[in-house]
Amino acid sequence: MFNLYDVNISTVFVTTGIVIVGAFAYLVILTEKERRSRKNLQHSLDKLKRAYDDLDEQAKIIVKKDLELNKTQEELDKKIDSLYTLHKLSKAISSTFDAEKLFSQIDKSFISELGFDKGLIVLASRDERETSLPVAVGYNSEEEEEIRKQLVHKNILNRIQQPLLVDKAQLLDKEKKELLQIFNLASFCIVPIISQEAKLGLIVVGSEAPYAHLTEGDLETLSILAGQIAGGMENARLYEELWRSHQELEQRVTQRTKELALANEKLQKIDKLKSEFVSAVSHELRTPLTSIKGYAAILMAGKLGEVPAPVKERLDKINKHSDSLAKLVNDLLDISRIESGRVEMKLERLNLEDIVEAVADIMAPQMKEKKIKLAIDIPQKISACLADMTQMERVLVNLLGNAIKFTPDEGKISINIKQKKDFLQVDIRDSGIGIAEDDLAKIFEEFYRVDNAINQKVKGTGLGLSLVKQIVEAHKGRIWANAQPDKGTTFSFTIPKA
């Protein structure tokens, strides 16, 4: 029997099953979507995490670089400040040659500007047995004395040969620990001061604070400072040596000047005595010479009876030698008078051309005898000179006579006059045997005669050129000679214009 109730229950069950299956299917669909969504979200989260990690790493790198850059900038700023400070010291060093003034520039402010707390300069004595501390910044007198003793006792000056950087925070050897104890610092730089000749000492700078670590840049700065100090000390030493040498030289010059003054005074006295002696002897010789010449002339004239030819010949020789001796006496007297200033030059306006022509006319017979040609070259409009006529004639007679004496037969002599600004210059040139270079410096000396073939044959006194020199210089002129052996000689002298 068909039961409606059963049909309805079945229907309900079927319907419910369908609903449940549909719901389950819907749930399955929702779960798949959620899984996919979670997967996508996880992927995004992983991606975001990787991006965050990358960003974090880059941030760390940036921070690290920034710290390094700041540190580099700080070191650069410190180095610039140190170089500026060293530049100021260099200017101070270059402006003084005093070692004490040099070290006085390295004071507390200077050490502080370099970026340090304490500083020392240690100098060795010449025998290297003692040390001195011309600079000790940050230490009291007791500490200075103790450091000085330790440096000597442990021979630190000789042990430190290279720049050294010591930091308490680092692993140190025994020697560096010893240095830290001596200088009582947490970190320091020590550099030897070395000149071109020797090691002069040490320079030490450092800090007490344990966090103030020094760098290679500090060591480089200190090395520059050591070089500047070495240069300044070397300059001071050289200046002191130069000053001492100058003082010694001044003392020697003063002493030598006194000696020369005394010697010159003695020479002047001797020269005066010589002049007085020559003058006295010359005067004493004149009287007997006059008598000899007078008696010889009387005998030659036959006033005391007929004179045989042999006797007359000998009387003639007495007469000639008397003339030569009289000339020698007169020349000696003239030189003595001119040297002593007892001869007054009668200066007047003179036409030098007239004097030259007059002397040439006097000497013409001697030139004619040797067939010597004379050429006179005088400008047409020549200024007058200021001279003593008699003395100027003696100068020209002596010079022209010498030219004739040393010029061979058929030779040439020329007299040239040149106009200069304030004076006239006379040149007497010959074509004779010339003069050796060694003799040129001596020919104006009294009694000096050049040793040549002509002088060996012809006797002379050696006073002619000396007398000429005295006369020219008395006119405020000068005289000189140019010559070469076998190529002739030129005597030149100047005379002031009127």
C-alpha positions as CSV (number, residue, x, y, z in Angstrom):
1,M,0.0,0.0,0.0
2,F,1.3,3.2,-1.1
3,N,2.0,5.4,1.8
4,L,2.1,9.2,1.2
5,Y,4.0,9.7,4.4
6,D,6.8,7.6,3.3
7,V,7.0,9.4,0.0
8,N,7.3,12.7,1.7
9,I,10.1,11.5,4.0
10,S,12.0,10.1,1.0
11,T,11.6,13.4,-0.8
12,V,12.8,15.2,2.3
13,F,15.9,13.0,2.5
14,V,16.6,13.4,-1.2
15,T,16.2,17.1,-1.0
16,T,18.3,17.3,2.1
17,G,21.0,15.3,0.5
18,I,21.0,17.5,-2.5
19,V,21.3,20.5,-0.3
20,I,24.1,19.0,1.7
21,V,26.0,18.0,-1.4
22,G,25.5,21.5,-2.9
23,A,26.7,23.1,0.4
24,F,29.7,20.8,0.5
25,A,30.5,21.6,-3.1
26,Y,30.2,25.3,-2.3
27,L,32.5,24.8,0.7
28,V,35.0,23.0,-1.4
29,I,35.0,25.9,-3.9
30,L,35.4,28.5,-1.1
31,T,38.3,26.5,0.4
32,E,40.2,26.4,-2.9
33,K,39.7,30.2,-3.4
34,E,40.9,30.8,0.1
35,R,43.9,28.6,-0.4
36,R,44.8,30.4,-3.6
37,S,44.3,33.7,-1.9
38,R,46.5,32.7,1.1
39,K,49.1,31.5,-1.4
40,N,49.1,34.8,-3.2
41,L,49.2,36.6,0.1
42,Q,52.2,34.5,1.3
43,H,54.0,35.1,-2.0
44,S,53.4,38.9,-1.5
45,L,54.5,38.7,2.1
46,D,57.7,36.8,1.0
47,K,58.3,39.4,-1.7
48,L,57.8,42.2,0.8
49,K,60.1,40.5,3.3
50,R,62.8,40.2,0.7
51,A,62.4,43.8,-0.3
52,Y,62.5,44.8,3.4
53,D,65.7,42.7,3.9
54,D,67.3,44.4,0.9
55,L,66.2,47.8,2.1
56,D,67.6,47.0,5.6
57,E,70.9,45.9,4.1
58,Q,71.2,49.0,2.0
59,A,70.3,51.1,5.0
60,K,73.1,49.4,7.0
61,I,75.5,50.0,4.1
62,I,74.4,53.7,3.9
63,V,74.8,54.1,7.6
64,K,78.2,52.4,7.5
65,K,79.3,54.6,4.6
66,D,78.0,57.7,6.3
67,L,79.9,56.8,9.4
68,E,83.1,56.2,7.4
69,L,82.5,59.4,5.5
70,N,82.1,61.4,8.7
71,K,85.2,59.8,10.1
72,T,87.1,60.6,6.9
73,Q,85.8,64.1,7.0
74,E,86.8,64.5,10.6
75,E,90.3,63.2,9.9
76,L,90.5,65.5,6.8
77,D,89.4,68.5,8.9
78,K,91.9,67.6,11.5
79,K,94.6,67.3,8.9
80,I,93.7,70.6,7.3
81,D,93.8,72.3,10.8
82,S,97.2,70.6,11.5
83,L,98.6,71.8,8.1
84,Y,97.4,75.3,8.8
85,T,99.0,75.2,12.2
86,L,102.3,73.9,10.7
87,H,102.2,76.6,8.1
88,K,102.0,79.3,10.8
89,L,105.0,77.6,12.5
90,S,106.9,77.5,9.3
91,K,106.5,81.2,8.8
92,A,107.7,81.8,12.3
93,I,110.7,79.5,11.8
94,S,111.7,81.2,8.5
95,S,111.6,84.7,10.3
96,T,114.2,83.8,12.9
97,F,117.6,82.3,13.3
98,D,117.4,82.0,17.0
99,A,116.7,78.4,18.3
100,E,115.2,79.7,21.6
101,K,112.6,81.8,19.7
102,L,111.9,78.8,17.4
103,F,111.0,76.6,20.4
104,S,109.0,79.3,22.1
105,Q,106.5,79.1,19.2
106,I,105.7,75.5,20.2
107,D,103.5,76.2,23.2
108,K,100.3,74.8,24.7
109,S,98.1,76.4,22.1
110,F,100.1,75.1,19.3
111,I,100.0,71.5,20.6
112,S,96.3,71.9,21.2
113,E,95.7,73.1,17.6
114,L,97.4,70.0,16.4
115,G,94.9,68.0,18.4
116,F,97.0,66.7,21.3
117,D,97.2,67.1,25.0
118,K,100.9,66.9,25.7
119,G,104.1,67.5,23.7
120,L,107.8,67.2,24.2
121,I,110.9,68.0,22.2
122,V,114.0,66.2,23.4
123,L,117.5,67.4,22.2
124,A,120.8,65.6,22.6
125,S,124.0,67.3,23.7
126,R,127.0,67.2,21.5
127,D,128.5,64.3,23.3
128,E,125.1,62.6,23.5
129,R,125.5,62.0,27.2
130,E,122.9,64.6,28.3
131,T,119.5,65.6,27.0
132,S,117.5,68.8,27.3
133,L,113.7,69.5,27.0
134,P,113.3,72.9,25.3
135,V,109.6,72.2,24.9
136,A,107.5,70.3,27.5
137,V,103.8,71.0,27.2
138,G,101.5,69.3,29.8
139,Y,104.3,68.3,32.2
140,N,105.4,69.8,35.5
141,S,109.1,70.3,36.4
142,E,109.3,67.1,38.4
143,E,107.8,65.0,35.5
144,E,110.2,66.7,33.1
145,E,113.2,65.8,35.2
146,E,112.1,62.2,35.6
147,I,111.4,61.9,31.8
148,R,114.9,63.3,31.0
149,K,116.5,60.8,33.4
150,Q,114.6,57.9,31.9
151,L,115.5,58.9,28.4
152,V,119.2,59.0,29.2
153,H,119.2,55.9,31.4
154,K,117.3,53.8,28.7
155,N,119.1,55.4,25.7
156,I,115.8,56.2,24.1
157,L,117.4,58.8,21.7
158,N,119.5,56.2,20.0
159,R,116.8,53.5,20.0
160,I,114.2,55.5,18.2
161,Q,115.3,55.5,14.5
162,Q,111.9,55.6,12.7
163,P,108.6,57.4,13.3
164,L,106.5,55.3,15.8
165,L,102.7,55.3,16.6
166,V,101.9,53.8,20.1
167,D,98.3,53.2,21.3
168,K,97.4,51.7,24.7
169,A,94.3,50.0,23.3
170,Q,96.3,47.9,21.0
171,L,98.5,44.9,21.7
172,L,101.9,46.3,22.5
173,D,105.3,44.9,22.8
174,K,107.7,45.5,25.7
175,E,109.4,48.5,24.2
176,K,106.1,50.4,23.4
177,K,104.8,49.6,27.0
178,E,108.0,51.1,28.3
179,L,107.6,54.2,26.3
180,L,103.9,54.6,27.5
181,Q,105.2,54.5,31.1
182,I,107.9,57.0,30.4
183,F,105.7,59.6,28.8
184,N,102.5,58.8,30.8
185,L,100.2,58.8,27.8
186,A,97.4,56.6,26.5
187,S,98.5,57.1,22.9
188,F,101.3,59.1,21.3
189,C,103.4,59.6,18.2
190,I,107.2,59.8,18.4
191,V,109.4,61.0,15.5
192,P,113.2,61.5,15.4
193,I,114.5,65.0,14.5
194,I,117.2,64.5,11.9
195,S,119.2,67.1,10.0
196,Q,121.5,66.5,7.0
197,E,124.5,66.0,9.3
198,A,123.2,64.2,12.4
199,K,120.3,63.2,14.6
200,L,119.3,66.1,16.7
201,G,116.6,64.7,19.0
202,L,113.0,63.5,19.2
203,I,109.5,65.1,19.1
204,V,106.7,63.4,21.1
205,V,103.0,64.4,21.1
206,G,100.0,62.4,22.4
207,S,96.8,62.3,24.4
208,E,95.9,61.1,27.9
209,A,92.3,60.1,27.1
210,P,92.0,56.4,26.3
211,Y,89.3,57.0,23.6
212,A,91.5,59.5,21.6
213,H,93.1,57.1,19.2
214,L,95.8,58.4,16.9
215,T,96.2,57.7,13.2
216,E,98.8,57.5,10.5
217,G,97.8,61.0,9.5
218,D,98.9,62.2,12.9
219,L,102.2,60.5,12.4
220,E,102.6,62.2,9.0
221,T,101.8,65.6,10.5
222,L,104.4,65.0,13.3
223,S,107.0,64.0,10.7
224,I,106.4,67.3,8.8
225,L,106.8,69.2,12.1
226,A,110.0,67.3,12.9
227,G,111.4,68.3,9.4
228,Q,110.5,71.9,10.0
229,I,112.2,71.9,13.4
230,A,115.3,70.2,12.0
231,G,115.5,72.9,9.2
232,G,115.1,75.7,11.7
233,M,117.7,74.3,14.0
234,E,120.1,73.8,11.1
235,N,119.6,77.4,10.0
236,A,120.1,78.7,13.5
237,R,123.3,76.7,13.8
238,L,124.6,77.9,10.4
239,Y,123.7,81.5,11.3
240,E,125.5,81.2,14.7
241,E,128.6,79.8,12.9
242,L,128.4,82.6,10.4
243,W,128.0,85.2,13.1
244,R,131.0,83.9,15.0
245,S,133.1,83.8,11.8
246,H,132.1,87.3,11.1
247,Q,133.1,88.4,14.7
248,E,136.4,86.6,14.4
249,L,137.0,88.2,10.9
250,E,136.1,91.6,12.3
251,Q,138.6,91.1,15.2
252,R,141.3,89.9,12.8
253,V,140.6,92.8,10.4
254,T,140.7,95.3,13.2
255,Q,144.0,93.8,14.5
256,R,145.4,93.7,11.0
257,T,144.3,97.3,10.3
258,K,146.1,98.4,13.5
259,E,149.2,96.5,12.4
260,L,149.0,98.0,8.9
261,A,148.5,101.5,10.3
262,L,151.6,101.1,12.4
263,A,153.5,99.6,9.5
264,N,152.3,102.4,7.3
265,E,153.4,105.0,9.9
266,K,156.8,103.4,10.0
267,L,157.0,103.4,6.2
268,Q,156.0,107.0,6.1
269,K,158.8,107.9,8.5
270,I,161.3,105.8,6.6
271,D,160.1,107.4,3.3
272,K,160.4,110.8,4.8
273,L,163.9,110.0,6.1
274,K,164.8,108.6,2.6
275,S,163.6,111.7,0.9
276,E,165.4,113.9,3.3
277,F,168.6,111.8,2.9
278,V,168.3,111.9,-0.9
279,S,167.7,115.7,-0.8
280,A,170.6,116.3,1.6
281,V,173.0,114.0,-0.4
282,S,171.9,115.6,-3.7
283,H,172.6,119.1,-2.4
284,E,175.9,118.0,-1.0
285,L,176.9,116.4,-4.4
286,R,176.0,119.5,-6.4
287,T,178.8,121.6,-5.0
288,P,181.7,119.2,-5.8
289,L,180.1,118.4,-9.2
290,T,180.0,122.1,-10.1
291,S,183.6,122.4,-9.1
292,I,184.6,119.3,-11.1
293,K,182.7,120.5,-14.2
294,G,184.1,124.0,-13.9
295,Y,187.8,123.0,-13.5
296,A,187.3,120.5,-16.4
297,A,186.0,123.3,-18.6
298,I,188.9,125.6,-17.7
299,L,191.4,123.0,-18.5
300,M,189.7,122.1,-21.8
301,A,189.7,125.8,-22.8
302,G,193.5,125.9,-22.3
303,K,193.3,128.8,-19.8
304,L,196.0,127.1,-17.7
305,G,198.2,126.1,-20.6
306,E,198.2,123.9,-23.6
307,V,196.4,120.6,-23.0
308,P,197.6,117.5,-24.9
309,A,195.0,115.6,-27.0
310,P,194.9,112.5,-24.8
311,V,194.4,114.7,-21.7
312,K,191.7,116.7,-23.6
313,E,189.9,113.5,-24.5
314,R,189.8,112.4,-20.9
315,L,188.7,115.9,-19.7
316,D,185.8,115.6,-22.2
317,K,184.8,112.3,-20.6
318,I,185.0,113.9,-17.2
319,N,182.7,116.7,-18.5
320,K,180.1,114.2,-19.9
321,H,180.0,112.0,-16.8
322,S,179.7,115.2,-14.7
323,D,176.6,116.1,-16.8
324,S,175.1,112.6,-16.3
325,L,175.8,112.8,-12.6
326,A,174.3,116.3,-12.4
327,K,171.2,115.0,-14.2
328,L,170.9,112.1,-11.8
329,V,171.2,114.5,-8.9
330,N,168.6,116.9,-10.3
331,D,166.1,114.0,-11.0
332,L,166.5,112.7,-7.5
333,L,165.9,116.2,-6.1
334,D,162.8,116.6,-8.3
335,I,161.3,113.3,-7.3
336,S,162.0,114.0,-3.7
337,R,160.4,117.4,-3.9
338,I,157.3,116.2,-5.8
339,E,156.8,113.3,-3.3
340,S,157.0,115.6,-0.3
341,G,154.8,118.3,-2.0
342,R,157.5,120.9,-2.0
343,V,157.2,121.5,-5.7
344,E,154.3,123.7,-6.6
345,M,152.9,123.2,-10.0
346,K,152.3,126.5,-11.8
347,L,149.1,125.4,-13.5
348,E,147.9,127.5,-16.4
349,R,145.9,127.2,-19.6
350,L,148.2,125.7,-22.2
351,N,147.9,124.6,-25.8
352,L,149.2,121.0,-25.7
353,E,149.8,121.1,-29.5
354,D,152.4,123.8,-29.1
355,I,154.2,121.9,-26.3
356,V,154.2,118.7,-28.4
357,E,155.6,120.5,-31.5
358,A,158.3,122.3,-29.4
359,V,159.5,119.0,-27.8
360,A,159.4,117.3,-31.3
361,D,161.6,120.1,-32.6
362,I,164.1,119.6,-29.7
363,M,164.3,115.9,-30.3
364,A,164.4,116.2,-34.1
365,P,168.3,115.8,-34.3
366,Q,168.2,112.5,-32.5
367,M,165.4,111.2,-34.7
368,K,167.2,112.4,-37.8
369,E,170.3,110.6,-36.8
370,K,168.4,107.2,-36.6
371,K,166.2,108.1,-39.6
372,I,163.0,107.7,-37.5
373,K,159.8,109.0,-38.9
374,L,157.5,111.0,-36.5
375,A,153.8,111.3,-37.1
376,I,151.8,113.8,-35.0
377,D,148.0,113.5,-34.9
378,I,146.2,116.3,-33.1
379,P,142.5,117.3,-33.5
380,Q,141.9,120.7,-35.1
381,K,139.7,122.1,-32.3
382,I,141.5,120.8,-29.2
383,S,140.7,122.1,-25.7
384,A,143.3,123.8,-23.6
385,C,144.8,121.8,-20.8
386,L,145.6,122.9,-17.2
387,A,149.3,122.2,-16.6
388,D,152.8,123.4,-15.7
389,M,154.6,124.1,-19.0
390,T,158.1,123.2,-17.7
391,Q,157.0,120.0,-16.1
392,M,154.9,119.0,-19.1
393,E,157.8,119.5,-21.4
394,R,159.9,117.2,-19.1
395,V,157.2,114.5,-19.4
396,L,157.2,114.7,-23.2
397,V,161.0,114.9,-23.5
398,N,161.4,111.8,-21.3
399,L,158.7,109.7,-23.1
400,L,159.8,110.7,-26.6
401,G,163.5,110.2,-25.6
402,N,162.7,106.7,-24.5
403,A,160.8,106.0,-27.7
404,I,163.8,107.1,-29.7
405,K,166.2,105.1,-27.6
406,F,164.3,101.8,-28.1
407,T,163.2,102.3,-31.7
408,P,165.6,100.8,-34.3
409,D,166.9,102.8,-37.3
410,E,164.3,103.8,-39.8
411,G,161.6,103.0,-37.3
412,K,158.3,104.9,-36.6
413,I,157.0,107.0,-33.7
414,S,153.6,108.6,-33.5
415,I,152.1,111.1,-31.0
416,N,148.3,111.1,-30.8
417,I,146.1,113.4,-28.7
418,K,142.5,112.4,-27.9
419,Q,139.8,114.5,-26.4
420,K,137.8,112.9,-23.5
421,K,135.1,114.4,-21.4
422,D,137.2,116.0,-18.7
423,F,140.7,115.4,-19.9
424,L,143.1,115.0,-22.8
425,Q,144.9,111.8,-23.5
426,V,148.3,111.6,-25.1
427,D,149.6,108.4,-26.7
428,I,153.2,108.0,-27.7
429,R,153.7,104.8,-29.8
430,D,156.9,103.4,-31.1
431,S,157.9,100.4,-33.3
432,G,160.7,99.4,-31.0
433,I,161.6,96.2,-29.1
434,G,158.7,96.4,-26.8
435,I,158.5,95.4,-23.1
436,A,157.7,92.0,-21.5
437,E,154.5,91.7,-19.6
438,D,156.3,91.0,-16.3
439,D,158.2,94.3,-16.6
440,L,155.2,96.5,-17.4
441,A,154.1,96.6,-13.7
442,K,157.6,97.7,-12.6
443,I,158.8,100.2,-15.2
444,F,157.5,103.2,-13.2
445,E,159.5,102.2,-10.1
446,E,162.6,104.2,-9.1
447,F,165.9,102.8,-10.4
448,Y,164.1,100.0,-12.3
449,R,165.6,99.2,-15.7
450,V,164.3,96.6,-18.1
451,D,166.9,93.9,-18.8
452,N,167.3,94.1,-22.6
453,A,170.0,94.4,-25.2
454,I,169.7,98.2,-25.5
455,N,169.8,98.9,-21.8
456,Q,172.9,96.8,-21.5
457,K,174.7,99.0,-24.0
458,V,173.2,102.4,-23.0
459,K,173.7,103.4,-19.4
460,G,170.8,105.0,-17.5
461,T,169.5,105.8,-14.0
462,G,166.1,104.3,-14.1
463,L,164.6,107.5,-12.7
464,G,163.1,109.0,-15.9
465,L,159.7,107.1,-15.9
466,S,159.4,107.4,-12.1
467,L,159.8,111.2,-12.4
468,V,157.3,111.3,-15.3
469,K,154.8,109.3,-13.2
470,Q,155.2,111.8,-10.2
471,I,154.7,114.8,-12.5
472,V,151.6,113.3,-14.2
473,E,150.0,112.4,-10.9
474,A,150.8,115.8,-9.4
475,H,148.6,117.1,-12.3
476,K,145.8,114.7,-11.1
477,G,146.3,112.6,-14.2
478,R,147.5,109.0,-14.7
479,I,150.0,107.2,-16.8
480,W,150.2,103.6,-18.1
481,A,151.9,101.5,-20.8
482,N,150.9,98.7,-23.3
483,A,153.5,96.7,-25.0
484,Q,154.5,93.3,-26.4
485,P,158.0,92.0,-27.1
486,D,159.2,93.0,-30.6
487,K,155.9,94.8,-31.4
488,G,156.5,98.2,-29.9
489,T,155.3,100.1,-26.9
490,T,152.6,102.7,-26.3
491,F,152.9,105.1,-23.3
492,S,149.7,106.9,-22.5
493,F,148.9,109.7,-20.0
494,T,146.0,112.0,-19.2
495,I,146.0,115.6,-18.3
496,P,142.9,117.6,-17.1
497,K,141.3,120.1,-19.4
498,A,141.4,123.8,-18.4
